[in-house]
Amino acid sequence: MSNKIVYAHGDATRPHGPGSKIIAHVVNDIGRWGAGSVVALSRRWPQPQAAYRQWYRDRATNGFSLGAIQLVDVEDRLWVANLVGQHGIRSRTTTETPVRYDAIDQALASLSEQALALSASVHMPRIGCGLAGGRWENVEPLILHRLTGQGIPVTVYDLA
């Protein structure tokens, strides 16, 4: 297996290739869903948003926190992974970006275990680099280490 990321033009909610697949994306830690890559997910399936909102509501007892992941079954051999890698959301009153690279790294480590157990490839947009304000040159090495470095095929999608 290659230890490189495959870059493709297209929609991460329509992953390419055979076999089991996990679509990974970053969510915030304040229960907000409705902008960025989650819009495309919600258009295809209601389950990821519903599961995330329930996970957030029950956060006192279920491990919801920065660095946690939630795997949501959406179709036969297709899951969406909600990765909590963003602290809050962007605000007009602060210059701080919400991305948390250490949380993304922790979430990717857990995602690696899940992907290996399911024999699944991982598909994603440039996680943490949209509304979360992250930089791809900081996220890409985490993916290379945690996923492709473990033999997990990864495709990153850029909208054409």
N, C-alpha and C positions, 0 to 999 in steps of 0.2 A: 504494500500500500504506500501511496505517496504521503509524504509529510508536508505537503504544500496545500495551500488553500486554492480552490478553484474559484475564479471570479467569472460571473455570468451576468449578462444583461437580462433583466426580467423582474418578475414579481416573486418575492420569497414565499408568498402564500401559495404558489404553484410550483413546488419543488420538482426538479428534474431527476431522472434516474430511477433505477429499479430498487426494490426492497423497502424495508422499513425506514421511515424518515421522521426526524424531529425538526420542527421549525422553532428556532430560538429567537427571542427578542427581549429587550430590557424594559422593565416596568419600574415605577417609582414606589416609594415606601409610605405614601400617604393616601393610598386608595383611589387615586385619580386615574381614570381611563377615558380616553376620548380624543387624543391628538397623536400625531406621528404614525408610526407603523401599526399601532393597534387599530386604527381606522380600517385598514385593509383586512386585518384579521377578523374584525367584527362583521365586515361585509360578507365574509365566507362562512363563518361559524359563530354561533352565539356562546358556545361553551367556554372559550378562554376568558372572556370578559366576566361571565357569570361566576366561574370558578375563582377568578382573581378577587372579585368583589366579596365573595363569601369568605375567602381566605383572609382578606384584610379585616372583615367584620369580626372574625373569630381569632384575631391575631394574638390575643392574650393567652391562648391555649394551644396554638398550632405551629409555632416556630416561624411565623411570618416575620422577616427582618431582612436587613441588608445582607446580601449574599445567599439568601435562600432561593430555592427553585420550586416550581410547581409544574408538574407534567399533566397536561390535559389531553385526553383521548378525543380526537375530533373525527377521525375516519378509520377504516381498517388500515392498520400499520402506519398511521400518521398521528403524531402528537404535536401539541404546541407547548413549548417550555417558557413559562413566565419566569424571567430571571430578575430578581430584585437587585438592581445595580444603580439606582438613581435615588438620591436623597432629596425629597421634595420635587418641586418643579421650578422652571425658570421664572424669575420675577422681574418686573420693571424696576424694583427698588433695590436690587442687589446685583453685583457683578459676578457673584459666585456661580459656577456651573454645577448642576446637580449630579453629574456623573461621579461615581465612586469606583475607581479602577480596582481597588482591593475587593470590593463586593462583587464586581464582575468576575474577577479571578476566582473567588471562592465559589460563585455560582457555576462557572465553567468547570471547576473540578467536580462538582456534584453532577453536572450534566454529562461529563465524561463517563462516570460510573453508570448512569442511566443508559446512555447511548451504547456502551459496551454490552450491558445486560440485554438490551433489545436488538443488538446487532444492527443498529440504525446509523444512517448518515445524518449529518446536521446541516441545516439550511438556515440562512439568516440574512437580514440586511446588515449594514455596517453598524452593529449594535453599539449603543452608547454614544453614537456620533451625530445623532439628529438633535432632538429637543433636549437630550441630556447634556449636550455641549462638549462631548468628549472628542478626542483626536484619535484618528485611526492608527497613527504610528504608535500609540500607547495601547490600543486594544488588540491589534493584530498579533503582537508577540504573545499575548495571553492565550489567544486561540491556538497559535502554533504550539505552545507548550502544553496546554491542557487537553486539546482535542487532537489535532493532526499528529502531534508528537506521540500520542497513544494509539495511532493507527486508525483514527476515526476520520472518515471522509467528510470534508467540510466544503460547502459551496456558499459563497457570499454573493448576494444579488444586488446589483445597482439598477435602478429603474432607467430604462432607455430614454 
